[in-house]
Amino acid sequence: MMKRVAAAVLTLLALGGCGRSDHKTHLYLQRFFGECGAEYGGSIDIAKAEGECGIITTIIARFNAQNPDIHIDVNVVAWPGYPQLTAQMAARDPPDLVTMHEGVISDYQSEGLLEPVDTYLRQAGISPGSFTDAARRGVTIGNHIYGLPIDTHGGLFHVNTALFAKAGLMRGGRPVLPNSADQLVQQARQFEQRTGKPYLIQSLVGDPAGAARNLYTYMMAQGAILFPDPKHIRLNTPTGVRVASFFRRINVEHLGTLNMDTPAAIAAFENGEGGIYPTGTWMIGSFEQEAETPGRPLYKSYAVFPYPRLWGEPVEYVSGHSWVVPARARSASQKNAIARFFKFMAEHDYDWARTGHIPAFKAVLNDPRFTALPHRGDIAPLASMGRPLPGYVLRQNAIEGIVGEEAAAAFTGQKTIPQALSAAERRVDILLAQAD
Protein backbone atom coordinates (compact mmCIF):
# COMPACT_ATOMS: atom_id res chain seq x y z
CA MET A 1 0.00 0.00 0.00
CA MET A 2 2.79 2.41 0.90
CA LYS A 3 4.37 1.95 -2.52
CA ARG A 4 1.13 3.03 -4.13
CA VAL A 5 1.13 6.31 -2.22
CA ALA A 6 4.86 7.01 -2.55
CA ALA A 7 4.68 8.33 -6.09
CA ALA A 8 1.73 10.55 -5.23
CA VAL A 9 3.53 12.00 -2.22
CA LEU A 10 6.75 12.65 -4.12
CA THR A 11 4.97 14.39 -6.99
CA LEU A 12 2.88 16.60 -4.73
CA LEU A 13 2.70 20.06 -6.29
CA ALA A 14 1.07 22.11 -3.57
CA LEU A 15 3.49 23.81 -1.22
CA GLY A 16 2.30 23.63 2.40
CA GLY A 17 2.06 26.97 4.16
CA CYS A 18 1.56 29.08 0.98
CA GLY A 19 -1.09 31.71 0.99
CA ARG A 20 -0.89 32.51 4.71
CA SER A 21 -1.90 36.04 5.61
CA ASP A 22 0.57 36.47 8.48
CA HIS A 23 3.64 36.36 6.18
CA LYS A 24 5.28 33.74 8.35
CA THR A 25 6.78 30.47 7.16
CA HIS A 26 4.53 27.74 8.52
CA LEU A 27 5.59 24.20 9.28
CA TYR A 28 3.05 21.51 10.07
CA LEU A 29 4.45 19.39 12.90
CA GLN A 30 2.82 16.19 14.09
CA ARG A 31 3.81 14.53 17.35
CA PHE A 32 2.82 12.08 20.05
CA PHE A 33 3.84 12.43 23.77
CA GLY A 34 0.35 13.47 24.84
CA GLU A 35 -1.77 16.61 25.02
CA CYS A 36 -1.26 19.04 27.92
CA GLY A 37 -2.29 22.39 26.48
CA ALA A 38 -4.41 23.22 29.51
CA GLU A 39 -1.32 23.15 31.74
CA TYR A 40 1.48 24.21 29.40
CA GLY A 41 -0.20 25.75 26.35
CA GLY A 42 0.77 29.30 27.24
CA SER A 43 4.20 28.58 28.67
CA ILE A 44 7.64 29.05 27.13
CA ASP A 45 9.51 28.35 30.39
CA ILE A 46 11.16 25.06 29.49
CA ALA A 47 12.99 24.77 32.81
CA LYS A 48 9.69 24.65 34.72
CA ALA A 49 8.11 22.03 32.45
CA GLU A 50 7.90 18.40 33.56
CA GLY A 51 7.29 15.17 31.69
CA GLU A 52 7.43 14.38 27.99
CA CYS A 53 4.31 16.35 27.12
CA GLY A 54 5.17 19.42 29.17
CA ILE A 55 8.75 19.64 27.96
CA ILE A 56 8.05 19.14 24.25
CA THR A 57 5.10 21.57 24.40
CA THR A 58 7.20 24.35 25.91
CA ILE A 59 10.19 23.68 23.64
CA ILE A 60 8.01 24.18 20.56
CA ALA A 61 6.33 27.23 22.08
CA ARG A 62 9.75 28.74 22.87
CA PHE A 63 10.88 28.12 19.28
CA ASN A 64 7.84 30.00 17.96
CA ALA A 65 8.46 32.85 20.38
CA GLN A 66 12.13 33.20 19.44
CA ASN A 67 11.59 32.81 15.70
CA PRO A 68 8.88 35.35 14.82
CA ASP A 69 9.22 34.71 11.09
CA ILE A 70 8.33 31.03 11.53
CA HIS A 71 5.33 29.35 13.08
CA ILE A 72 5.11 25.67 14.01
CA ASP A 73 1.53 24.47 13.70
CA VAL A 74 1.21 21.43 15.99
CA ASN A 75 -1.07 18.44 15.68
CA VAL A 76 -0.99 16.02 18.62
CA VAL A 77 -1.88 12.45 17.70
CA ALA A 78 -2.72 9.50 19.89
CA TRP A 79 0.30 7.27 20.41
CA PRO A 80 1.91 6.07 18.21
CA GLY A 81 0.25 7.96 15.35
CA TYR A 82 1.45 5.87 12.41
CA PRO A 83 -1.97 4.86 11.01
CA GLN A 84 -2.85 8.55 10.82
CA LEU A 85 0.50 9.42 9.23
CA THR A 86 0.07 6.73 6.58
CA ALA A 87 -3.43 8.01 5.82
CA GLN A 88 -2.08 11.57 5.47
CA MET A 89 0.54 10.34 3.03
CA ALA A 90 -2.11 8.52 1.04
CA ALA A 91 -4.12 11.76 0.95
CA ARG A 92 -1.04 13.63 -0.38
CA ASP A 93 -0.86 15.85 2.71
CA PRO A 94 1.98 14.67 4.97
CA PRO A 95 3.27 16.87 7.79
CA ASP A 96 6.61 18.66 7.55
CA LEU A 97 7.99 17.18 10.78
CA VAL A 98 6.95 14.04 12.61
CA THR A 99 8.02 12.30 15.81
CA MET A 100 8.97 8.74 14.93
CA HIS A 101 10.41 5.78 16.77
CA GLU A 102 13.68 4.83 15.15
CA GLY A 103 12.51 1.26 14.66
CA VAL A 104 9.77 2.56 12.35
CA ILE A 105 11.96 4.75 10.13
CA SER A 106 12.89 1.88 7.79
CA ASP A 107 9.24 1.17 6.96
CA TYR A 108 8.71 4.66 5.54
CA GLN A 109 12.23 5.16 4.20
CA SER A 110 12.07 1.96 2.16
CA GLU A 111 9.05 3.35 0.30
CA GLY A 112 10.67 6.72 -0.45
CA LEU A 113 8.33 8.48 1.95
CA LEU A 114 11.02 10.16 4.05
CA GLU A 115 13.71 12.64 3.04
CA PRO A 116 17.30 12.10 4.13
CA VAL A 117 18.04 14.91 6.57
CA ASP A 118 21.77 15.25 5.82
CA THR A 119 21.24 18.65 4.15
CA TYR A 120 19.17 19.98 7.04
CA LEU A 121 21.80 18.84 9.52
CA ARG A 122 24.60 20.53 7.58
CA GLN A 123 22.62 23.77 7.38
CA ALA A 124 21.97 23.59 11.13
CA GLY A 125 25.66 22.98 11.84
CA ILE A 126 24.97 19.54 13.32
CA SER A 127 27.45 16.76 12.62
CA PRO A 128 26.26 13.15 12.89
CA GLY A 129 29.54 12.59 14.72
CA SER A 130 28.06 14.61 17.59
CA PHE A 131 25.37 11.96 18.10
CA THR A 132 25.90 9.20 20.63
CA ASP A 133 26.71 5.80 19.15
CA ALA A 134 23.23 4.46 19.90
CA ALA A 135 21.47 7.53 18.48
CA ARG A 136 23.50 7.54 15.28
CA ARG A 137 22.84 3.85 14.64
CA GLY A 138 19.13 4.44 15.14
CA VAL A 139 18.76 7.04 12.36
CA THR A 140 21.29 5.74 9.82
CA ILE A 141 20.24 3.69 6.82
CA GLY A 142 22.88 3.06 4.20
CA ASN A 143 24.95 6.20 3.80
CA HIS A 144 22.28 8.65 4.90
CA ILE A 145 20.74 10.03 8.08
CA TYR A 146 16.95 9.88 8.12
CA GLY A 147 16.09 11.71 11.30
CA LEU A 148 17.29 14.06 14.00
CA PRO A 149 17.59 11.79 17.05
CA ILE A 150 16.44 13.29 20.32
CA ASP A 151 17.00 10.40 22.71
CA THR A 152 17.73 6.74 23.29
CA HIS A 153 15.43 4.61 25.39
CA GLY A 154 15.66 1.04 26.55
CA GLY A 155 15.32 -1.27 29.50
CA LEU A 156 16.79 -0.55 32.91
CA PHE A 157 17.07 -2.38 36.22
CA HIS A 158 15.03 -0.24 38.65
CA VAL A 159 16.21 -1.25 42.12
CA ASN A 160 14.69 -1.04 45.62
CA THR A 161 17.83 -0.34 47.65
CA ALA A 162 16.13 -0.80 51.04
CA LEU A 163 15.29 -4.39 50.15
CA PHE A 164 18.75 -4.88 48.65
CA ALA A 165 20.26 -3.76 51.94
CA LYS A 166 18.06 -6.20 53.85
CA ALA A 167 19.24 -8.93 51.47
CA GLY A 168 22.91 -8.05 52.05
CA LEU A 169 23.34 -6.92 48.45
CA MET A 170 24.61 -3.36 48.98
CA ARG A 171 28.28 -2.32 48.91
CA GLY A 172 29.39 1.24 49.54
CA GLY A 173 25.83 2.45 49.29
CA ARG A 174 25.30 0.89 45.85
CA PRO A 175 23.40 -2.24 44.80
CA VAL A 176 25.48 -5.29 43.91
CA LEU A 177 24.21 -6.39 40.51
CA PRO A 178 25.12 -9.75 38.95
CA ASN A 179 27.85 -10.25 36.38
CA SER A 180 26.67 -13.62 35.08
CA ALA A 181 23.46 -15.60 34.75
CA ASP A 182 24.49 -17.97 37.54
CA GLN A 183 25.31 -15.06 39.82
CA LEU A 184 21.87 -13.55 39.22
CA VAL A 185 20.23 -16.80 40.29
CA GLN A 186 22.46 -16.97 43.38
CA GLN A 187 21.66 -13.39 44.36
CA ALA A 188 17.96 -13.91 43.66
CA ARG A 189 17.86 -16.89 46.02
CA GLN A 190 19.68 -14.91 48.73
CA PHE A 191 17.30 -12.00 48.21
CA GLU A 192 14.21 -14.19 48.56
CA GLN A 193 15.57 -15.98 51.64
CA ARG A 194 16.37 -12.75 53.48
CA THR A 195 13.43 -10.58 52.45
CA GLY A 196 10.66 -13.07 51.72
CA LYS A 197 10.01 -11.19 48.48
CA PRO A 198 10.79 -11.95 44.83
CA TYR A 199 14.04 -10.64 43.39
CA LEU A 200 12.42 -9.65 40.07
CA ILE A 201 9.09 -7.96 39.49
CA GLN A 202 8.04 -8.98 35.98
CA SER A 203 5.26 -7.81 33.67
CA LEU A 204 4.78 -11.09 31.85
CA VAL A 205 1.15 -10.54 30.86
CA GLY A 206 0.41 -8.34 27.86
CA ASP A 207 3.93 -6.91 27.64
CA PRO A 208 5.53 -8.44 24.54
CA ALA A 209 7.99 -5.54 24.31
CA GLY A 210 9.53 -6.52 27.64
CA ALA A 211 9.96 -10.18 26.70
CA ALA A 212 11.40 -9.27 23.29
CA ARG A 213 13.78 -6.77 24.91
CA ASN A 214 15.14 -9.46 27.23
CA LEU A 215 15.64 -11.97 24.42
CA TYR A 216 17.16 -9.46 21.99
CA THR A 217 19.48 -7.95 24.63
CA TYR A 218 21.06 -11.13 25.84
CA MET A 219 21.34 -12.71 22.40
CA MET A 220 23.04 -9.55 21.09
CA ALA A 221 25.38 -9.54 24.10
CA GLN A 222 26.64 -12.95 23.00
CA GLY A 223 27.30 -11.80 19.46
CA ALA A 224 24.18 -13.30 17.89
CA ILE A 225 23.18 -11.97 14.47
CA LEU A 226 19.42 -11.75 14.87
CA PHE A 227 18.75 -10.80 11.25
CA PRO A 228 21.30 -12.40 8.90
CA ASP A 229 19.50 -10.73 5.98
CA PRO A 230 16.46 -8.45 5.52
CA LYS A 231 14.04 -11.36 5.16
CA HIS A 232 14.95 -13.72 8.00
CA ILE A 233 15.32 -13.79 11.78
CA ARG A 234 17.39 -16.36 13.71
CA LEU A 235 16.25 -17.13 17.23
CA ASN A 236 16.12 -20.92 17.56
CA THR A 237 19.87 -21.24 18.02
CA PRO A 238 21.99 -22.43 20.95
CA THR A 239 22.28 -18.79 22.05
CA GLY A 240 18.55 -18.17 21.83
CA VAL A 241 17.78 -21.39 23.70
CA ARG A 242 20.31 -20.45 26.41
CA VAL A 243 18.70 -17.06 27.00
CA ALA A 244 15.13 -18.38 26.96
CA SER A 245 16.09 -21.25 29.28
CA PHE A 246 17.50 -18.78 31.78
CA PHE A 247 14.29 -16.73 31.93
CA ARG A 248 12.28 -19.95 32.14
CA ARG A 249 14.43 -20.97 35.10
CA ILE A 250 13.67 -17.67 36.84
CA ASN A 251 9.98 -18.52 36.69
CA VAL A 252 10.29 -22.21 37.54
CA GLU A 253 12.25 -21.34 40.67
CA HIS A 254 9.82 -18.50 41.55
CA LEU A 255 12.58 -15.90 41.65
CA GLY A 256 10.30 -13.40 39.95
CA THR A 257 6.63 -12.48 40.04
CA LEU A 258 4.16 -14.26 37.76
CA ASN A 259 0.84 -13.25 36.17
CA MET A 260 1.36 -9.48 36.39
CA ASP A 261 0.61 -6.99 33.64
CA THR A 262 2.46 -3.67 33.41
CA PRO A 263 0.20 -1.59 35.73
CA ALA A 264 0.34 -4.33 38.36
CA ALA A 265 4.12 -4.59 38.09
CA ILE A 266 4.55 -0.81 38.42
CA ALA A 267 2.33 -0.78 41.50
CA ALA A 268 4.19 -3.74 42.99
CA PHE A 269 7.55 -2.02 42.61
CA GLU A 270 6.27 1.27 44.00
CA ASN A 271 4.81 -0.60 46.99
CA GLY A 272 8.08 -2.37 47.82
CA GLU A 273 6.96 -5.85 46.81
CA GLY A 274 10.19 -6.88 45.06
CA GLY A 275 13.80 -6.00 44.45
CA ILE A 276 14.14 -5.15 40.76
CA TYR A 277 11.67 -4.13 38.09
CA PRO A 278 13.19 -4.36 34.59
CA THR A 279 11.38 -1.70 32.59
CA GLY A 280 12.22 1.36 30.56
CA THR A 281 13.88 4.74 30.91
CA TRP A 282 10.43 6.33 30.77
CA MET A 283 9.66 5.23 34.37
CA ILE A 284 12.55 7.08 36.05
CA GLY A 285 10.54 10.23 36.71
CA SER A 286 7.64 8.41 38.34
CA PHE A 287 9.86 6.21 40.48
CA GLU A 288 12.06 9.13 41.51
CA GLN A 289 8.94 10.99 42.65
CA GLU A 290 8.08 8.00 44.83
CA ALA A 291 11.63 8.01 46.18
CA GLU A 292 11.25 11.66 47.19
CA THR A 293 7.93 11.18 48.99
CA PRO A 294 8.22 10.52 52.76
CA GLY A 295 6.24 7.51 53.89
CA ARG A 296 6.33 5.73 50.55
CA PRO A 297 8.07 2.33 50.33
CA LEU A 298 10.64 3.70 47.83
CA TYR A 299 11.49 6.77 49.93
CA LYS A 300 15.26 7.28 49.69
CA SER A 301 15.46 3.69 48.41
CA TYR A 302 15.68 3.89 44.63
CA ALA A 303 18.52 3.33 42.17
CA VAL A 304 18.55 2.50 38.46
CA PHE A 305 21.09 1.00 36.04
CA PRO A 306 21.29 -0.47 32.52
CA TYR A 307 20.71 -4.19 32.22
CA PRO A 308 23.71 -5.96 33.76
CA ARG A 309 26.04 -8.12 31.75
CA LEU A 310 25.03 -11.78 32.14
CA TRP A 311 26.88 -13.22 29.14
CA GLY A 312 29.36 -11.93 26.59
CA GLU A 313 29.68 -8.15 26.29
CA PRO A 314 27.72 -5.34 27.98
CA VAL A 315 25.25 -4.73 25.14
CA GLU A 316 21.58 -3.79 25.32
CA TYR A 317 18.80 -3.56 22.76
CA VAL A 318 17.50 0.01 22.48
CA SER A 319 15.40 2.30 20.33
CA GLY A 320 14.89 6.05 20.32
CA HIS A 321 12.71 8.96 19.27
CA SER A 322 13.60 11.19 16.35
CA TRP A 323 12.24 13.96 14.14
CA VAL A 324 11.76 12.85 10.54
CA VAL A 325 10.85 14.84 7.43
CA PRO A 326 8.18 13.26 5.18
CA ALA A 327 8.90 13.62 1.48
CA ARG A 328 6.95 16.43 -0.19
CA ALA A 329 7.61 19.61 -2.14
CA ARG A 330 8.67 22.52 0.09
CA SER A 331 9.71 26.11 -0.40
CA ALA A 332 13.24 27.29 0.34
CA SER A 333 11.93 29.14 3.40
CA GLN A 334 10.32 25.98 4.73
CA LYS A 335 13.53 24.02 4.28
CA ASN A 336 15.40 26.75 6.10
CA ALA A 337 12.81 26.65 8.88
CA ILE A 338 13.29 22.90 9.30
CA ALA A 339 17.05 23.37 9.66
CA ARG A 340 16.49 26.08 12.27
CA PHE A 341 14.08 23.83 14.16
CA PHE A 342 16.65 21.02 14.15
CA LYS A 343 19.28 23.39 15.51
CA PHE A 344 16.91 24.52 18.26
CA MET A 345 15.99 20.95 19.24
CA ALA A 346 19.66 19.97 19.38
CA GLU A 347 20.37 22.94 21.64
CA HIS A 348 17.62 21.75 23.99
CA ASP A 349 18.53 18.07 24.11
CA TYR A 350 19.43 18.47 27.78
CA ASP A 351 15.92 19.71 28.51
CA TRP A 352 14.44 16.70 26.74
CA ALA A 353 16.79 14.38 28.68
CA ARG A 354 15.04 15.46 31.88
CA THR A 355 12.24 13.09 30.82
CA GLY A 356 14.48 10.15 31.78
CA HIS A 357 15.53 9.25 28.26
CA ILE A 358 19.22 9.12 27.34
CA PRO A 359 20.46 12.19 25.41
CA ALA A 360 21.10 11.85 21.69
CA PHE A 361 24.18 14.09 21.80
CA LYS A 362 27.55 13.19 23.31
CA ALA A 363 28.03 16.71 24.65
CA VAL A 364 24.90 16.44 26.80
CA LEU A 365 26.12 13.21 28.37
CA ASN A 366 29.06 15.20 29.76
CA ASP A 367 27.07 18.33 30.55
CA PRO A 368 27.24 19.02 34.33
CA ARG A 369 23.53 19.82 34.27
CA PHE A 370 22.79 16.33 32.98
CA THR A 371 25.18 14.48 35.26
CA ALA A 372 23.70 16.38 38.23
CA LEU A 373 20.23 14.96 37.51
CA PRO A 374 19.27 11.95 39.66
CA HIS A 375 20.72 8.64 38.42
CA ARG A 376 21.85 9.99 35.05
CA GLY A 377 25.49 9.10 35.60
CA ASP A 378 24.44 5.51 36.30
CA ILE A 379 22.31 5.11 33.17
CA ALA A 380 24.54 7.08 30.76
CA PRO A 381 26.39 3.93 29.55
CA LEU A 382 23.23 3.02 27.62
CA ALA A 383 24.31 5.62 25.04
CA SER A 384 27.34 3.53 24.09
CA MET A 385 26.21 -0.02 24.87
CA GLY A 386 22.82 0.41 23.19
CA ARG A 387 22.17 -1.41 19.91
CA PRO A 388 19.06 -0.94 17.75
CA LEU A 389 18.04 -3.52 15.18
CA PRO A 390 19.72 -3.09 11.78
CA GLY A 391 18.26 -0.35 9.61
CA TYR A 392 17.48 -2.84 6.84
CA VAL A 393 14.91 -4.62 9.00
CA LEU A 394 11.34 -3.62 8.14
CA ARG A 395 8.23 -3.95 10.33
CA GLN A 396 10.24 -3.82 13.54
CA ASN A 397 7.24 -2.98 15.72
CA ALA A 398 5.21 -5.90 14.40
CA ILE A 399 8.22 -8.18 14.74
CA GLU A 400 8.68 -7.10 18.35
CA GLY A 401 5.10 -8.08 19.05
CA ILE A 402 5.55 -11.53 17.51
CA VAL A 403 8.90 -12.21 19.16
CA GLY A 404 7.69 -10.94 22.51
CA GLU A 405 4.55 -13.06 22.40
CA GLU A 406 6.48 -16.24 21.62
CA ALA A 407 9.31 -15.40 24.03
CA ALA A 408 6.80 -14.88 26.85
CA ALA A 409 5.26 -18.26 26.01
CA ALA A 410 8.72 -19.82 26.34
CA PHE A 411 9.55 -17.97 29.57
CA THR A 412 6.29 -18.98 31.24
CA GLY A 413 6.17 -22.58 29.99
CA GLN A 414 3.12 -22.19 27.79
CA LYS A 415 5.27 -23.63 24.99
CA THR A 416 8.52 -25.50 24.98
CA ILE A 417 11.45 -23.26 24.21
CA PRO A 418 12.21 -24.81 20.78
CA GLN A 419 8.51 -24.62 19.87
CA ALA A 420 8.26 -20.96 20.82
CA LEU A 421 11.49 -19.86 19.13
CA SER A 422 10.68 -21.83 15.98
CA ALA A 423 7.19 -20.31 15.88
CA ALA A 424 8.67 -16.83 16.25
CA GLU A 425 11.08 -17.48 13.36
CA ARG A 426 8.33 -18.84 11.13
CA ARG A 427 5.90 -16.00 11.83
CA VAL A 428 8.52 -13.27 11.42
CA ASP A 429 9.88 -14.77 8.20
CA ILE A 430 6.35 -14.86 6.75
CA LEU A 431 5.84 -11.22 7.74
CA LEU A 432 9.14 -10.16 6.18
CA ALA A 433 8.42 -12.10 2.99
CA GLN A 434 5.30 -9.96 2.59
CA ALA A 435 7.06 -6.67 3.42
CA ASP A 436 7.76 -5.26 -0.02
Secondary structure, DSSP 8 states (H G I E B T S, - for coil): -HHHHHHHHHT----TTTT-TT--EEEEEEE-S---HHHHTT---GGG--HHHHHHHHHHHHHHHH-TTEEEEEEE-STT-HHHHHHHHHTT---SEEEEETTTHHHHHTTT-B---HHHHHHHT--GGGB-HHHHHHHEETTEE-SEE-EEEEEEEEEEHHHHHHTT-EETTEE---SSHHHHHHHHHHHHHHHSS-SB----SS-HHHHHHHHHHHHHTTT--S-SBTTB---SSHHHHHHHHHHHHHHHTT-B--S--HHHHHHHHHTT--SEEEEEGGGHHHHHHHHTSTTSTTTT-EEEEE----SSS--EEEE-EEEE-B-----HHHHHHHHHHHHHHHHTHHHHHTTSSEESBHHHHT-HHHHTSTTHHHHTTHHHHEE---TT---HHHHHHHHHHHHHHHHHTSS-HHHHHHHHHHHHHHHHHH--
